[in-house]
Structure formats: structure tokens, C-alpha cells
Amino acid sequence: MNSEERTTSADAESANDPAAVCEPNSHETTTEAVVRALSSVSTTPKTEMEPIYAAVDPDALNSLFGPRENGTPPEFGGHVGFDHASHHVRVESDGTVLVY
């Protein structure tokens, strides 16, 4: 686990606490960050997980949270939430991924 990823599943104090919190990396898409976050709380290998597109459109997710064509950060306030397998995923406007 790197310094940008914090997994808390064993330490979650309540149902409202995320099982994982992953900060975005500059070299990955939002969809890749979501897969990384989900895999950190799953016993299923990434290659065997249910495809992310079964829950959300990866292109739309990357468009919302990825950098603009001129390289500036997105001008999006809020979050997107969806369910994937047995987890709820929330992507914040800064790209932070929370898995519940």
C-alpha cells in the first residue's frame, strides 16, 4: 500500500466509515483508481472482479473527473456514487475514491 492509499476495513468504526480511501495518482484514470480501491478491500483478484462497466460508464467517469484538454483540473463540484459487487463506491470531485 502506498502513502496515497488508506485501507480501513478492519478498523472501520461504523457502517458510515469507508472500508478504503484512495487518493488519485497522476498516472492513472479515475476508473483505474476505482479498480485499485475496490481491489484493496476485495479478496478477488483484479482480473476476476466484476467489470466496472457493469456499474458505471468508465468513459463518463473519466470525463467527469479527469483533467481537461488543456491539462487543468475538472471544474466539477460534488460526487458520483454507484454500487459495484457488494460495495458502494463514491468518487469525490477531487478524484478521491471511497469504498463502503
Secondary structure as GFF3:
##gff-version 3
##sequence-region A 1 100
A	DSSP	beta_strand	5	7	.	.	.	ID=ss1
A	DSSP	beta_strand	20	22	.	.	.	ID=ss2
A	DSSP	alpha_helix	30	41	.	.	.	ID=ss3
A	DSSP	three_ten_helix	46	48	.	.	.	ID=ss4
A	DSSP	three_ten_helix	52	54	.	.	.	ID=ss5
A	DSSP	alpha_helix	58	65	.	.	.	ID=ss6
A	DSSP	beta_strand	79	84	.	.	.	ID=ss7
A	DSSP	beta_strand	87	92	.	.	.	ID=ss8
A	DSSP	beta_strand	97	99	.	.	.	ID=ss9
###
